[in-house]
Every structure is written in structure tokens, then in C-alpha cells.
């Protein structure tokens, strides 16, 4: 999401830029996507969420082989961001009590000073 496309104001990231390299670029980004899914497995994200993540990655990869269309899709369909958000949503749901308690402790400490 580091580069902003002039005139349309859409931000793109590494996936779009590397994906411009035919076949190799999409394959490299698939490997990055699979790394995110591997990390999800390591932190015990449920299988149904990991399946959604894999679907997002493979959809992005498959569409990348369609000339021009694949590049346009990469601008708007950000599979890795979707996958990280899926993991974050799951993690917050699983740890809401601990996050809330920590936040309350920090707030109490801040108010005490």
C-alpha cells in the first residue's frame, strides 16, 4: 500500500508492483501469501478461516495470469490484506478479554498520573 497511483488516488503495494512481472511476479507473491497462511497455521487460526485465506491467495494468483485484467484486479483485490484482516479479526475475538483488561489497566495507569 506504499505507492499511490496518480490521478485515481488508489494505493497499491508490493503485490501489484511485483505482479507486473509475468508469471514470476505472481508466483513470488503467491509464496508471500502462502507464508501468511503458514503463520496463521502456527498461531492456530481455525481451518475454515485458513481455507478462506487460501482461496483468496489462489484467486489472486489465478487472476494474475490474465493479461491486463490480472493487473487491474491486483489494484482492487488485495488478497494479503484480506488475509491479515481475517487473522486479526479471529485473534481479537479469541483474546478480547485479555485485550480489554490490558487496555483498562493502561487507562487506569494513565489516569493515575
Wavefront OBJ file of the C-alpha trace (Angstrom):
o trace
v 0.000 0.000 0.000
v 3.064 2.233 -0.254
v 2.568 3.656 -3.750
v -0.310 5.920 -4.747
v -1.354 5.779 -8.406
v -1.549 9.351 -9.765
v -4.902 10.736 -10.936
v -7.014 7.932 -9.447
v -5.573 8.070 -5.927
v -5.614 4.304 -5.387
v -2.820 2.908 -3.260
v -1.018 -0.229 -4.385
v 1.523 -2.393 -2.709
v 4.243 -4.848 -3.469
v 1.763 -7.395 -4.827
v 0.743 -5.091 -7.677
v 4.276 -3.967 -8.488
v 5.879 -7.423 -8.433
v 2.814 -8.869 -10.170
v 3.615 -6.774 -13.230
v 6.429 -9.269 -13.966
v 4.683 -12.008 -15.989
v 4.370 -15.400 -14.242
v 7.383 -14.916 -11.964
v 5.879 -11.921 -10.172
v 2.599 -13.678 -9.449
v 4.450 -16.796 -8.288
v 6.623 -14.770 -5.909
v 3.549 -13.098 -4.453
v 1.798 -16.469 -4.098
v 4.743 -17.615 -1.989
v 4.348 -14.497 0.180
v 0.636 -15.272 0.526
v 1.385 -18.858 1.497
v 3.785 -17.558 4.162
v 0.939 -15.565 5.715
v -1.252 -18.687 5.683
v 1.588 -20.674 7.272
v 1.808 -18.094 10.058
v -1.956 -18.426 10.534
v -1.483 -22.166 10.959
v 1.290 -21.592 13.506
v -0.962 -19.413 15.690
v -3.791 -21.963 15.400
v -6.191 -19.982 13.227
v -9.122 -22.342 12.570
v -9.088 -24.405 9.374
v -12.191 -22.717 7.933
v -10.508 -19.296 8.115
v -7.295 -20.698 6.628
v -9.354 -22.151 3.761
v -10.761 -18.676 3.064
v -7.233 -17.304 3.145
v -6.031 -19.962 0.703
v -8.992 -19.241 -1.582
v -8.086 -15.532 -1.582
v -4.451 -16.312 -2.401
v -5.255 -18.763 -5.194
v -7.878 -16.442 -6.693
v -5.359 -13.610 -6.754
v -2.750 -15.928 -8.270
v -5.077 -17.321 -10.929
v -6.369 -13.920 -11.995
v -2.781 -12.703 -12.271
v -2.319 -14.847 -15.372
v -4.929 -12.894 -17.330
v -3.064 -10.108 -19.146
v -4.071 -6.576 -18.101
v -7.169 -7.839 -16.240
v -4.952 -9.525 -13.656
v -3.038 -6.297 -13.081
v -6.262 -4.322 -12.679
v -7.623 -6.918 -10.254
v -4.412 -6.584 -8.190
v -5.194 -2.893 -7.680
v -8.576 -3.628 -6.096
v -8.445 -7.205 -4.767
v -5.785 -7.179 -2.076
v -5.645 -10.829 -1.013
v -2.832 -10.436 1.519
v -4.542 -7.546 3.274
v -7.798 -9.513 3.359
v -5.947 -12.490 4.825
v -4.188 -10.475 7.512
v -7.515 -8.878 8.449
v -9.105 -12.321 8.726
v -6.321 -13.353 11.116
v -6.595 -10.118 13.123
v -10.372 -10.445 13.476
v -10.001 -14.021 14.693
v -7.195 -13.119 17.117
v -9.102 -10.203 18.640
v -12.215 -12.358 19.012
v -10.184 -15.062 20.763
v -8.318 -12.619 23.026
v -10.910 -9.905 23.618
v -10.950 -10.368 27.380
v -7.180 -10.059 27.696
v -7.052 -7.080 25.310
v -9.832 -5.290 27.199
v -8.191 -5.969 30.586
v -4.829 -4.707 29.336
v -6.448 -1.588 27.884
v -8.267 -0.890 31.151
v -5.032 -1.312 33.110
v -3.219 1.132 30.802
v -6.070 3.625 31.075
v -6.100 3.377 34.867
v -2.342 3.882 34.958
v -2.604 6.901 32.637
v -5.394 8.448 34.701
v -3.397 7.936 37.907
v -0.592 10.140 36.589
l 1 2 3 4 5 6 7 8 9 10 11 12 13 14 15 16 17 18 19 20 21 22 23 24 25 26 27 28 29 30 31 32 33 34 35 36 37 38 39 40 41 42 43 44 45 46 47 48 49 50 51 52 53 54 55 56 57 58 59 60 61 62 63 64 65 66 67 68 69 70 71 72 73 74 75 76 77 78 79 80 81 82 83 84 85 86 87 88 89 90 91 92 93 94 95 96 97 98 99 100 101 102 103 104 105 106 107 108 109 110 111 112 113
